Amino acid sequence: MKVVIQKVASASVTVDSKIISSINKGLMLLVGISTEDTKDDVEKLANKVLKLKIFEEMNEKADTKTEWLGKPWQKSIIDIKGQILSVSQFTLYATVKKGTKPDFHKAQKGELAMELYHEFLNLLKNGIGEENVKDGKFGAMMDVALVNEGPVTIVYDTKDK
Protein backbone atom coordinates (compact mmCIF):
# COMPACT_ATOMS: atom_id res chain seq x y z
CA MET A 1 0.00 0.00 0.00
CA LYS A 2 1.13 3.50 -0.70
CA VAL A 3 0.10 6.63 1.17
CA VAL A 4 0.67 10.36 0.94
CA ILE A 5 0.49 11.72 4.50
CA GLN A 6 -0.10 15.43 4.95
CA LYS A 7 -0.14 17.25 8.29
CA VAL A 8 -3.11 19.62 8.11
CA ALA A 9 -4.81 22.42 10.01
CA SER A 10 -8.02 21.38 8.23
CA ALA A 11 -9.22 19.29 5.29
CA SER A 12 -12.47 18.41 3.55
CA VAL A 13 -13.95 16.28 0.76
CA THR A 14 -16.73 17.53 -1.50
CA VAL A 15 -18.86 15.29 -3.75
CA ASP A 16 -21.58 16.73 -6.02
CA SER A 17 -21.06 20.22 -4.55
CA LYS A 18 -21.67 18.99 -0.97
CA ILE A 19 -19.05 18.64 1.74
CA ILE A 20 -19.30 15.01 2.86
CA SER A 21 -16.35 14.94 5.28
CA SER A 22 -14.19 17.46 7.08
CA ILE A 23 -11.60 17.52 9.85
CA ASN A 24 -9.65 20.02 11.87
CA LYS A 25 -6.04 19.48 13.02
CA GLY A 26 -4.68 16.11 12.00
CA LEU A 27 -3.69 14.10 8.95
CA MET A 28 -4.95 14.03 5.38
CA LEU A 29 -4.22 10.66 3.75
CA LEU A 30 -4.28 9.69 0.08
CA VAL A 31 -4.26 5.89 0.09
CA GLY A 32 -3.38 3.65 -2.86
CA ILE A 33 -3.88 -0.12 -2.89
CA SER A 34 -1.93 -2.30 -5.32
CA THR A 35 -2.68 -5.72 -6.75
CA GLU A 36 0.04 -7.16 -4.46
CA ASP A 37 -1.34 -5.77 -1.17
CA THR A 38 -2.65 -7.99 1.62
CA LYS A 39 -4.09 -7.62 5.10
CA ASP A 40 -0.50 -7.51 6.38
CA ASP A 41 0.02 -4.31 4.36
CA VAL A 42 -3.18 -2.86 5.81
CA GLU A 43 -1.98 -3.52 9.37
CA LYS A 44 1.52 -2.21 8.64
CA LEU A 45 0.15 1.01 7.12
CA ALA A 46 -2.40 1.66 9.88
CA ASN A 47 0.28 1.11 12.53
CA LYS A 48 2.68 3.50 10.77
CA VAL A 49 0.05 6.25 10.37
CA LEU A 50 -1.09 6.02 13.99
CA LYS A 51 2.44 6.03 15.47
CA LEU A 52 4.25 8.41 13.10
CA LYS A 53 5.73 11.30 15.11
CA ILE A 54 4.81 14.20 12.87
CA PHE A 55 3.51 16.75 15.39
CA GLU A 56 5.26 19.18 17.77
CA GLU A 57 5.60 19.00 21.53
CA MET A 58 4.19 22.42 22.36
CA ASN A 59 5.51 22.43 25.95
CA GLU A 60 9.12 22.37 24.75
CA LYS A 61 11.05 24.98 22.80
CA ALA A 62 12.21 24.03 19.31
CA ASP A 63 15.87 23.10 19.16
CA THR A 64 16.15 23.90 15.47
CA LYS A 65 17.12 26.99 13.50
CA THR A 66 13.69 27.07 11.86
CA GLU A 67 10.68 28.87 13.32
CA TRP A 68 8.81 25.95 14.89
CA LEU A 69 6.25 26.77 17.57
CA GLY A 70 7.29 23.73 19.60
CA LYS A 71 9.80 20.90 19.49
CA PRO A 72 9.17 19.12 16.15
CA TRP A 73 8.75 15.40 15.44
CA GLN A 74 7.68 14.49 18.99
CA LYS A 75 4.01 13.47 18.90
CA SER A 76 1.75 11.13 16.94
CA ILE A 77 -1.87 11.61 15.86
CA ILE A 78 -2.82 9.55 18.94
CA ASP A 79 -0.80 11.83 21.24
CA ILE A 80 -2.45 15.04 20.01
CA LYS A 81 -5.94 13.49 19.83
CA GLY A 82 -6.17 14.66 16.22
CA GLN A 83 -8.37 13.63 13.32
CA ILE A 84 -7.74 11.76 10.07
CA LEU A 85 -9.35 12.31 6.68
CA SER A 86 -8.55 9.42 4.35
CA VAL A 87 -9.26 9.26 0.62
CA SER A 88 -8.80 6.18 -1.55
CA GLN A 89 -6.47 7.14 -4.40
CA PHE A 90 -5.90 4.43 -7.04
CA THR A 91 -3.92 6.90 -9.16
CA LEU A 92 -0.96 6.54 -6.76
CA TYR A 93 -0.22 3.34 -8.69
CA ALA A 94 -0.22 4.99 -12.10
CA THR A 95 2.65 4.15 -14.43
CA VAL A 96 3.67 6.76 -16.99
CA LYS A 97 6.79 5.15 -18.45
CA LYS A 98 5.37 4.82 -21.95
CA GLY A 99 3.40 7.39 -23.90
CA THR A 100 1.30 10.10 -22.29
CA LYS A 101 -1.65 8.13 -20.93
CA PRO A 102 -1.35 6.75 -17.36
CA ASP A 103 -1.53 2.98 -16.96
CA PHE A 104 -3.30 1.77 -13.80
CA HIS A 105 -2.73 -2.00 -14.06
CA LYS A 106 -0.82 -2.02 -10.72
CA ALA A 107 -3.84 -0.60 -8.84
CA GLN A 108 -6.17 -3.09 -7.14
CA LYS A 109 -9.64 -3.40 -8.69
CA GLY A 110 -12.85 -2.12 -7.05
CA GLU A 111 -14.24 -4.82 -4.76
CA LEU A 112 -10.88 -6.07 -3.45
CA ALA A 113 -9.53 -2.54 -3.03
CA MET A 114 -12.67 -1.49 -1.17
CA GLU A 115 -12.39 -4.43 1.23
CA LEU A 116 -8.76 -3.62 2.13
CA TYR A 117 -9.48 0.10 2.32
CA HIS A 118 -12.39 -0.36 4.75
CA GLU A 119 -10.24 -2.66 6.88
CA PHE A 120 -7.61 0.11 6.97
CA LEU A 121 -10.23 2.66 8.08
CA ASN A 122 -11.45 0.31 10.81
CA LEU A 123 -7.92 -0.06 12.20
CA LEU A 124 -7.54 3.72 12.27
CA LYS A 125 -10.90 4.04 14.05
CA ASN A 126 -9.81 1.45 16.61
CA GLY A 127 -6.67 3.53 17.21
CA ILE A 128 -8.12 7.05 17.60
CA GLY A 129 -11.89 6.61 17.81
CA GLU A 130 -14.55 6.26 15.15
CA GLU A 131 -15.57 9.93 15.45
CA ASN A 132 -12.01 11.03 14.56
CA VAL A 133 -11.68 9.16 11.25
CA LYS A 134 -13.45 10.48 8.16
CA ASP A 135 -13.21 9.42 4.55
CA GLY A 136 -14.26 10.32 1.06
CA LYS A 137 -16.64 8.36 -1.15
CA PHE A 138 -14.97 5.32 -2.65
CA GLY A 139 -14.96 5.51 -6.46
CA ALA A 140 -16.55 8.97 -6.64
CA MET A 141 -15.18 12.08 -8.29
CA MET A 142 -14.10 14.15 -5.28
CA ASP A 143 -12.80 17.63 -4.63
CA VAL A 144 -10.26 17.55 -1.79
CA ALA A 145 -9.33 20.77 0.02
CA LEU A 146 -6.71 21.11 2.73
CA VAL A 147 -4.51 23.53 4.61
CA ASN A 148 -1.13 21.80 4.88
CA GLU A 149 0.84 22.73 8.01
CA GLY A 150 4.58 23.13 7.67
CA PRO A 151 4.17 22.11 4.90
CA VAL A 152 4.71 18.52 5.96
CA THR A 153 4.09 15.84 3.33
CA ILE A 154 5.45 12.29 3.60
CA VAL A 155 5.12 9.42 1.12
CA TYR A 156 5.24 5.89 2.53
CA ASP A 157 5.02 2.51 0.78
CA THR A 158 4.55 -0.69 2.80
CA LYS A 159 6.66 -2.55 0.21
CA ASP A 160 9.74 -0.35 0.73
CA LYS A 161 12.42 -2.13 2.70
GURO-937536 format. One record per residue (C-alpha): residue number from 1; residue in one letter; chain; y, x, z. Coordinates in nm, 4 decimals, padded with zeros to 6 digits. Example, Ala and Ser with C-alpha at 12.3 -4.5 7.8 and 13.67 -1.06 7.14 Angstrom:
BEGIN
[1 A A [-00.4500 01.2300 00.7800]]
[2 S A [-00.1060 01.3670 00.7140]]
//
This chain:
BEGIN
[1 M A [00.0000 00.0000 00.0000]]
[2 K A [00.3499 00.1126 -00.0704]]
[3 V A [00.6635 00.0100 00.1172]]
[4 V A [01.0360 00.0671 00.0943]]
[5 I A [01.1721 00.0491 00.4503]]
[6 Q A [01.5427 -00.0097 00.4955]]
[7 K A [01.7251 -00.0141 00.8287]]
[8 V A [01.9617 -00.3113 00.8113]]
[9 A A [02.2419 -00.4809 01.0014]]
[10 S A [02.1380 -00.8021 00.8230]]
[11 A A [01.9288 -00.9220 00.5289]]
[12 S A [01.8408 -01.2470 00.3546]]
[13 V A [01.6280 -01.3948 00.0761]]
[14 T A [01.7527 -01.6728 -00.1500]]
[15 V A [01.5295 -01.8856 -00.3750]]
[16 D A [01.6731 -02.1579 -00.6023]]
[17 S A [02.0219 -02.1056 -00.4550]]
[18 K A [01.8987 -02.1668 -00.0975]]
[19 I A [01.8639 -01.9046 00.1742]]
[20 I A [01.5008 -01.9300 00.2859]]
[21 S A [01.4938 -01.6351 00.5285]]
[22 S A [01.7459 -01.4186 00.7081]]
[23 I A [01.7518 -01.1604 00.9851]]
[24 N A [02.0019 -00.9649 01.1874]]
[25 K A [01.9476 -00.6043 01.3023]]
[26 G A [01.6111 -00.4675 01.2003]]
[27 L A [01.4098 -00.3694 00.8947]]
[28 M A [01.4026 -00.4954 00.5378]]
[29 L A [01.0659 -00.4225 00.3748]]
[30 L A [00.9693 -00.4282 00.0076]]
[31 V A [00.5886 -00.4259 00.0085]]
[32 G A [00.3648 -00.3378 -00.2857]]
[33 I A [-00.0119 -00.3879 -00.2893]]
[34 S A [-00.2304 -00.1934 -00.5317]]
[35 T A [-00.5719 -00.2682 -00.6750]]
[36 E A [-00.7157 00.0036 -00.4458]]
[37 D A [-00.5775 -00.1335 -00.1170]]
[38 T A [-00.7991 -00.2645 00.1617]]
[39 K A [-00.7615 -00.4090 00.5104]]
[40 D A [-00.7510 -00.0498 00.6375]]
[41 D A [-00.4312 00.0024 00.4360]]
[42 V A [-00.2863 -00.3184 00.5810]]
[43 E A [-00.3516 -00.1978 00.9365]]
[44 K A [-00.2207 00.1518 00.8636]]
[45 L A [00.1008 00.0154 00.7119]]
[46 A A [00.1663 -00.2395 00.9884]]
[47 N A [00.1112 00.0280 01.2525]]
[48 K A [00.3498 00.2676 01.0770]]
[49 V A [00.6248 00.0051 01.0372]]
[50 L A [00.6016 -00.1090 01.3988]]
[51 K A [00.6033 00.2439 01.5474]]
[52 L A [00.8410 00.4249 01.3103]]
[53 K A [01.1302 00.5729 01.5114]]
[54 I A [01.4200 00.4812 01.2870]]
[55 F A [01.6754 00.3507 01.5394]]
[56 E A [01.9182 00.5257 01.7772]]
[57 E A [01.9000 00.5596 02.1535]]
[58 M A [02.2424 00.4193 02.2360]]
[59 N A [02.2428 00.5507 02.5952]]
[60 E A [02.2375 00.9119 02.4755]]
[61 K A [02.4977 01.1046 02.2797]]
[62 A A [02.4032 01.2207 01.9309]]
[63 D A [02.3104 01.5872 01.9164]]
[64 T A [02.3901 01.6147 01.5475]]
[65 K A [02.6991 01.7117 01.3503]]
[66 T A [02.7074 01.3689 01.1859]]
[67 E A [02.8866 01.0679 01.3323]]
[68 W A [02.5954 00.8814 01.4892]]
[69 L A [02.6768 00.6255 01.7573]]
[70 G A [02.3730 00.7286 01.9605]]
[71 K A [02.0896 00.9803 01.9492]]
[72 P A [01.9121 00.9166 01.6148]]
[73 W A [01.5404 00.8749 01.5438]]
[74 Q A [01.4487 00.7682 01.8988]]
[75 K A [01.3471 00.4014 01.8901]]
[76 S A [01.1131 00.1747 01.6940]]
[77 I A [01.1606 -00.1873 01.5860]]
[78 I A [00.9546 -00.2819 01.8944]]
[79 D A [01.1828 -00.0805 02.1236]]
[80 I A [01.5035 -00.2455 02.0010]]
[81 K A [01.3486 -00.5941 01.9833]]
[82 G A [01.4656 -00.6173 01.6223]]
[83 Q A [01.3625 -00.8374 01.3322]]
[84 I A [01.1756 -00.7741 01.0072]]
[85 L A [01.2311 -00.9355 00.6679]]
[86 S A [00.9418 -00.8545 00.4353]]
[87 V A [00.9256 -00.9259 00.0624]]
[88 S A [00.6176 -00.8802 -00.1546]]
[89 Q A [00.7136 -00.6467 -00.4398]]
[90 F A [00.4434 -00.5903 -00.7041]]
[91 T A [00.6903 -00.3916 -00.9158]]
[92 L A [00.6539 -00.0961 -00.6756]]
[93 Y A [00.3342 -00.0222 -00.8688]]
[94 A A [00.4992 -00.0224 -01.2103]]
[95 T A [00.4154 00.2652 -01.4427]]
[96 V A [00.6762 00.3668 -01.6994]]
[97 K A [00.5149 00.6794 -01.8447]]
[98 K A [00.4816 00.5375 -02.1950]]
[99 G A [00.7387 00.3405 -02.3897]]
[100 T A [01.0096 00.1295 -02.2291]]
[101 K A [00.8132 -00.1655 -02.0931]]
[102 P A [00.6752 -00.1355 -01.7362]]
[103 D A [00.2982 -00.1529 -01.6960]]
[104 F A [00.1773 -00.3302 -01.3799]]
[105 H A [-00.2000 -00.2727 -01.4059]]
[106 K A [-00.2023 -00.0819 -01.0720]]
[107 A A [-00.0599 -00.3841 -00.8840]]
[108 Q A [-00.3088 -00.6171 -00.7145]]
[109 K A [-00.3401 -00.9640 -00.8693]]
[110 G A [-00.2122 -01.2848 -00.7051]]
[111 E A [-00.4820 -01.4241 -00.4758]]
[112 L A [-00.6072 -01.0876 -00.3454]]
[113 A A [-00.2544 -00.9530 -00.3032]]
[114 M A [-00.1488 -01.2671 -00.1168]]
[115 E A [-00.4433 -01.2387 00.1229]]
[116 L A [-00.3624 -00.8763 00.2128]]
[117 Y A [00.0105 -00.9478 00.2321]]
[118 H A [-00.0364 -01.2387 00.4753]]
[119 E A [-00.2659 -01.0245 00.6885]]
[120 F A [00.0109 -00.7609 00.6967]]
[121 L A [00.2659 -01.0230 00.8076]]
[122 N A [00.0306 -01.1448 01.0813]]
[123 L A [-00.0064 -00.7919 01.2198]]
[124 L A [00.3719 -00.7535 01.2267]]
[125 K A [00.4035 -01.0898 01.4048]]
[126 N A [00.1447 -00.9807 01.6613]]
[127 G A [00.3534 -00.6671 01.7208]]
[128 I A [00.7052 -00.8124 01.7601]]
[129 G A [00.6609 -01.1892 01.7814]]
[130 E A [00.6264 -01.4553 01.5153]]
[131 E A [00.9926 -01.5570 01.5446]]
[132 N A [01.1031 -01.2012 01.4564]]
[133 V A [00.9163 -01.1681 01.1247]]
[134 K A [01.0480 -01.3452 00.8156]]
[135 D A [00.9422 -01.3211 00.4551]]
[136 G A [01.0324 -01.4258 00.1058]]
[137 K A [00.8363 -01.6641 -00.1153]]
[138 F A [00.5318 -01.4967 -00.2654]]
[139 G A [00.5508 -01.4958 -00.6461]]
[140 A A [00.8970 -01.6550 -00.6643]]
[141 M A [01.2082 -01.5183 -00.8294]]
[142 M A [01.4148 -01.4103 -00.5278]]
[143 D A [01.7633 -01.2804 -00.4626]]
[144 V A [01.7555 -01.0265 -00.1791]]
[145 A A [02.0767 -00.9331 00.0022]]
[146 L A [02.1114 -00.6714 00.2729]]
[147 V A [02.3530 -00.4513 00.4614]]
[148 N A [02.1797 -00.1130 00.4878]]
[149 E A [02.2726 00.0838 00.8006]]
[150 G A [02.3126 00.4582 00.7671]]
[151 P A [02.2112 00.4174 00.4896]]
[152 V A [01.8515 00.4710 00.5960]]
[153 T A [01.5835 00.4089 00.3331]]
[154 I A [01.2290 00.5445 00.3600]]
[155 V A [00.9417 00.5115 00.1117]]
[156 Y A [00.5887 00.5243 00.2525]]
[157 D A [00.2512 00.5016 00.0784]]
[158 T A [-00.0687 00.4553 00.2804]]
[159 K A [-00.2549 00.6658 00.0208]]
[160 D A [-00.0350 00.9737 00.0730]]
[161 K A [-00.2133 01.2415 00.2704]]
//
